[in-house]
Amino acid sequence: MSKNLAIIPARTGSKRLRNKNTLDFFGKPLFIHTVLSAIKSNLFEEVHVSTESNKVKEICEQYELEVKFLRPEILASDEAGLDSVCSFVLDEFEKKENLRFDKFCLLWATAPLLKPEDIIESYQLLTEEADAVASVTDYDLPVYCAQNINSDGLLNPIFPDIFWLKSQDQPKAYCDNGALCWVRVNAFIGEGAWMPKKTKPFFMAKERSVDIDTQEDLDRAKYYYEKNRNT
């Protein structure tokens, strides 16, 4: 039987939106919404909140979730990448708990609109020909209409060959929406990346694709949460 691990990074020290992971979001700390979705999916042998914070650990205990180990401060800095965090978590589970996993799901603490059904349906896409499944959405504006400003202060199309096409004739483009990514552990170890080369997309609508980083993101997530709750 395949063993699955949920990894929910929830460090403190965010700059743009202070202590965003523990902000109140409709009566619960923000990251707890992701925790509960992971638990309700019934897909994981372990749901692990990766944090350096005793406060986050105590919040988890209030929701009957044990944080079996903290991550070191060096992995809670702005420079620390998610690949390093995931490697640490996998290594610690093997060393301290004698647990090895076949797959892990990286779940963002800042994606409270994520539902258990998203975790389940994306897992079903992780078939033999794929090493990972990442949640995506489409761009708010046509990405191929992007421009930069050149040395003369003038607008310059980044994609000049596509820029003048009608929007319906431009290729469809997607971006990671900061909600989830299922990954085979052997592919992660082999490539050292949480989104390996053979990654399938799991599409999520924009109104459930808010990755909270700023106050504007938080306000938008609250709007969509209320809207979805009332429909």
Rosetta blueprint (number, residue, H / E / L):
1 M L
2 S L
3 K L
4 N E
5 L E
6 A E
7 I E
8 I E
9 P E
10 A L
11 R L
12 T L
13 G L
14 S L
15 K L
16 R L
17 L L
18 R L
19 N L
20 K H
21 N H
22 T H
23 L L
24 D E
25 F E
26 F L
27 G L
28 K E
29 P E
30 L H
31 F H
32 I H
33 H H
34 T H
35 V H
36 L H
37 S H
38 A H
39 I H
40 K H
41 S H
42 N L
43 L L
44 F L
45 E L
46 E E
47 V E
48 H E
49 V E
50 S E
51 T L
52 E L
53 S L
54 N H
55 K H
56 V H
57 K H
58 E H
59 I H
60 C H
61 E H
62 Q H
63 Y L
64 E L
65 L L
66 E L
67 V L
68 K L
69 F L
70 L L
71 R L
72 P L
73 E H
74 I H
75 L H
76 A H
77 S L
78 D L
79 E L
80 A L
81 G L
82 L H
83 D H
84 S H
85 V H
86 C H
87 S H
88 F H
89 V H
90 L H
91 D H
92 E H
93 F H
94 E H
95 K H
96 K H
97 E H
98 N L
99 L L
100 R L
101 F L
102 D L
103 K E
104 F E
105 C E
106 L E
107 L E
108 W L
109 A L
110 T L
111 A L
112 P L
113 L L
114 L L
115 K L
116 P H
117 E H
118 D H
119 I H
120 I H
121 E H
122 S H
123 Y H
124 Q H
125 L L
126 L L
127 T L
128 E L
129 E L
130 A L
131 D L
132 A E
133 V E
134 A E
135 S E
136 V E
137 T E
138 D E
139 Y L
140 D L
141 L L
142 P L
143 V H
144 Y H
145 C H
146 A L
147 Q E
148 N E
149 I E
150 N L
151 S L
152 D L
153 G L
154 L L
155 L E
156 N E
157 P E
158 I L
159 F L
160 P H
161 D H
162 I H
163 F H
164 W L
165 L L
166 K L
167 S H
168 Q H
169 D H
170 Q L
171 P L
172 K L
173 A L
174 Y E
175 C E
176 D E
177 N E
178 G E
179 A E
180 L E
181 C E
182 W E
183 V E
184 R E
185 V H
186 N H
187 A H
188 F H
189 I H
190 G H
191 E H
192 G L
193 A L
194 W L
195 M L
196 P L
197 K L
198 K L
199 T E
200 K E
201 P E
202 F E
203 F E
204 M L
205 A L
206 K H
207 E H
208 R H
209 S L
210 V L
211 D L
212 I L
213 D L
214 T L
215 Q H
216 E H
217 D H
218 L H
219 D H
220 R H
221 A H
222 K H
223 Y H
224 Y H
225 Y H
226 E H
227 K H
228 N H
229 R H
230 N L
231 T L
